[in-house]
Amino acid sequence: MPDNRKGKTVTQKDVADRAGVTRSIVSYVINNGPRSVSEETRERVLAAIKELGYRPNKHAQLLSSVEGAANRYLGIILASNYMFKRPYYGSILASIHEHAHARGWHIRFIRVFNDFNNPALFNELIHPDEISGVILLGLDQVIGTPDDMALVGEIVRRVERVVCVEWEWPGVPSIQFDRQAAAYEATRHLLASNRATIAYIGPEDKRVTGYQQALWEKHIPADERLMAFAIDSHSGYECCDRLIRSGLPIDAVCAGTDEVAVGVLKTLHQHGLAVPGQIAVASIDNLDIAAYTIPALTSIDVPRRQIGLHAVEALISGPAQTRPSAYAITVRTQLVVRESS
């Protein structure tokens, strides 16, 4: 990468000179071995890499020698590694891959946000020789510090096309579903099924507001003792178990995701509570597994394939030399009623 201040390419020797170490030490830091480096020395080398803008990319020269070589490459940045394990996000990633490939685009990398705190990796991948577009998936779940905000801002500044999925960033197009409306619809359905003491178990986000809104419309006070926060089957199981053991009367559960609902169903089964006879359950996502639980799960369908399609279309639309104007696409959700309610 050219050093604009000196008009020359930054090399590992430049980094070594700036950090006051040998070139071998720089190589060990960049490649995480084979020899260990003290934390203090490592931080000094990374600071020099960041300051000089050194870019340890083995194929950068090949790409930069071909005009427009990276024009059809995109990157995907996830909030965290757990997204690889979640079927909801897996469906979105599969859709992104499918629709990008259909339009002649290629995915250069899929990384998690924390990886880019390493300035060497940041300079290597967030670069016009590598990608001309990046999809940022659910980063609001992990960014919280000024340094995190600055890192996102630098990604947006460096990359020609940026799209947010499942969250928003100023000036950047976003694709998402209305979490509040989804939880509202699931809770309203349970209320319409003559349930009055409804618990909420799920993520602590706008879904909680939707649940409370539906209760408020029926003049039912939202009891904080009936709200528990869970993100997967295990935590859904544990939250529901604590709720049942508390002795608080409930006749329905609004689960924030299908994965949480799977844990809820297991808890209710182990406590000998019939679904939907004693406790009805409705959730959000409508994953493929929802139709195969026992009983089959009532769920708000979130069109994950459409989310991936819109993300790709938003990324590649418009002339390459201009950033798309900011807009938000909210995909339509739909209640799918099954045996659990």
N, C-alpha and C positions, 0 to 999 in steps of 0.2 A: 504494500500500500504506500503510495507516495507520501512523504512527509512534507506538507505544504510549506512549513516554516523554513525548510532547508532545501527543498526541491530535489530530494533524493529518496530512494526506497529505504524504508526502515528494516534493518536486519536484526538477527539475534545478537550480533556483536554490539549494535547500538543499545539494545536493551540491557545487555550485560554491563556495558560501560556506565549507563545511567544508574543501574542498581548497585554497581560496585561489586559485581560477582563475575565468575567465569562464564563463558558461553555454555559450558556443560551444565552448569547450574540452571541456566535459563531453559535448556532442553529438558532437564529433569522436571522442572515446574510445569512446563507446557504439556509434557507427556505423562505426568504423574509417575515418574520413575525413569529408569529402574532403581536409582538410588534415592533415599529419602532426603528431604530438605527441611530445615527447621521452619517453624511457622513464621518467625520474624523475617527470615530470608525470603520465604515464599511471598509474603505480603509485599516486600520491597520489590521483588521482580514483577508481581502483578501490577503494582502501582506504576512501574516504569512502562509496562506494556500498555496500560491505559493512557498514560501521558503521551507516549510516542505514537499511539495508534498502530502498534505492530500487529500484523495479521498473519498468523502461522497457518496458511492455507496451501496445501501441497499442490493443488491443481488450479490455483488462482491465475497463474500465467496462461494456462491453456484456455481458461474461460475468457479472460480479458483480451486474448488475442483474436477472438472471434466476436465480431460485432453482434450485439444482441443475444449472446449465448444464454444469458440468464433470464431473458424476457418471459419465458414460459415455465419458470420454476417458482414454487412457492414454499414457504415454511409454515409449520403449525407449532404454536407455543401453548402448552397446557398449563393449567394452574398447578397441578401436582401429579405425582406418579399414580395416585389412586384412580385417576381418570382412566388409565389403561385397564383397570379391573372392573370398571362399572359398565354394565351393558348399555345403559342410556348413552353415555359418551361414546362407547364403541360403535353404536349405530350411527351417530353423527359423523364420526371419523370415517366410517365405511362409506357413507354417502358423499363426503367431501372427496375421498379418493375416487369413487366411481364417476362423479360428475367432472372432476378435474381431468381425469384421463379421457373422458368422452370429448372434452374440448381441447385436447392436445397439450394439456399442462401436466407438469410433473411435480411431485412432492420431494423437495430436496432434503428436508429433515422434519422430525417430530421431536421436540424437546420440552422439558418442563421449565417454568419461568426461573426457578432458582439457579438453573445451570448458567444463566446469562449474567450472574454476579461475577463470573470469571471473565475478566476483560479480554483474555486471549480468545476464548470461545466466542464472545460477543463480536469482536472484530472479525473473526473468521466467517461467521454465518450471517450476521446482520450487515450485509454488504451488497451493493448492486452487482458485483461479479457473481454472487451466489443466488440471489432471489430478487424478483421484482414485486413480490407480494407476500403478505404474512397474515395468517388467521390467528387471532388471540382468543383462546377458548376459556371462558369462565375465570379470568384473572382477578376479578373482584373478590374471589374466595381467598386469595393469598396476599394481595398487595395491601399494605397498611402503613408503611413507614415513608418518610420523604424520599429515602433512597429508592424504594420500590417505585414510587410515582415518577421519579426522575428517570429510572430505567425504562419504564413504559414510554415516557415522553421521548426518549432518545430513539427507541425502536420506531415510533411513529414518525419521527423526523427523518430517520435514515432510509426507511423503506418506502418505495414509490406508492404501493397500494397496501392498505391495511383494513381489515374487517374484524369487528368484535362479534363473538358468538356467545350468547347467554350473559352478556353484560354490556355496559356502555362506557365510552371514552369520548371526551369532547372533540368534535370535529371529525369523528370516524363513524362510518356506517356500522349499524349493528343489526343482528338477527337474533330473535328470542321469542319465547312464548310468555304470555301474561300469567305469572305464577299466582298473583292475587286472584285473578278471575278463575283460574283452575281450581284452587282450593275453595273458593266461594261456591262454585258449581258442585263440587263433590259434597260439601257440607249441606248445601241447599237440597241436594238429592236425598241425603240421609234424613233431613228434617221432613221432607215430603213423604218419607217412608214411615212417618209416625215415630221417629226417634227424637228424644228431647235432651238426653244427657250425653253429649257427644264429646269425646276426647280428641285432641290433636296430637299426633306423634309424627315428627318429620323435621326437615331442615328449618333452621331459625332464619327465615327470610320473609318475603312478601306473602308467602303462603299462609303464614300466621294471621296476617291482616285479613286475607280473604275468608278464612275460617271464622274470625271474629265478626266480620261484616255480616255473614249469613246468620249467625246467632243474633246479632243486634237487630236485624230486620224482623226477627220473630220475638223480640223483647226478651231474649234469654241472656242473662249476664254471662260473660266469658269467665269461667273459673280457672285461675292460673294453676290450680292443683291438677287440672285435667289437661295441661299442656306440657309436653316433654319433647326434647329435641334430639333427633336421631338422623343419621345419614345413610345407614346401610341395614342389612338384615340383622346383624348382630346387635347393634345399638337399638334397633326397633324392638327386637325380642326383649332386651333387658329393660327398656323403658316401659313396655307393656306389662312385663312381669311385676315391676315395682308398683305400677298403677293398680293392677289386680290385687296384689297383696296389701295395698293400702286400705282396701275395703270401701273405697269411694264407689258409689253406684254409677255405672255407665251402661248405655244401651247401644252405643255405636262408636266407631273410631274412624276419623279422617286421617289417613296416612299420607304423608307428604310425597312419598315415592312408592312405586311398586316394590322396590327392594325392602324398604321399611315394612311394607304391608306383609311381605313373606314372613318376616320375623314376628309380626303381630299375630298372624294366623297360627304360627307354631305355638306361641304362648297361650293363646286362647284354647287351642286343642289340648295342651298339657294341663290346663286348669279345668278341663271338662266343660267348657262353655261353647254352646252350639252357635255356629255361624250359618245363616243370619238369625236363627231362632231367638237367641238371647242377646247377641251383639252383632250388629251389622258392620261391615267394613267397606269403605270406598277409598280409592287412592288416586295417584296421579302418575302418568307416563304411558300406561298401556304397553308395557314391554311384551314381547312374544310370550313370555312365561305366564302372563296374567291370565290367559285363557286356559292354563293347565294346572293351576293350583287347585286345591280341594278345600272349600268350593272355589269355583272360578271367580276371579277377582273383578269387581266393578272398578273401572278406572277411567280417568280423563285421558283421552288419547292426545298425545303430543306428537305431531308429525315430524319425527326426527329426520326422515329422508328429505323433507322439504327444507328443513333448517340447513342441512348440508348443501342442497341445491342452491338456495338463496345465497349462502355464504360464498360459493364459487362464482355465481353470477355477479354478485356485488364486487367481488375482487377483480374480475377480469373485464368488467364493463368500463366503457369510457376510453378515451385516448390515453396511451401509455404515458404521455408526458405530463398529464395533469391528475391530481388526486381527486377521486370522486367526492362530490359534496356529501356532507353528513346527512344521513336519514336512518330511520329505524323501520325494520320490517318485523311485525308481530304475527307469527303464524297462528292460524285458527285451531283451537282445541275443541274436542267433542266428547261428551259423556258416552261411555260404553257400559251399559248395565248388564251385569252377570249375576250369578247366584249368591255372591257374598253379601248382597244388599237386598 
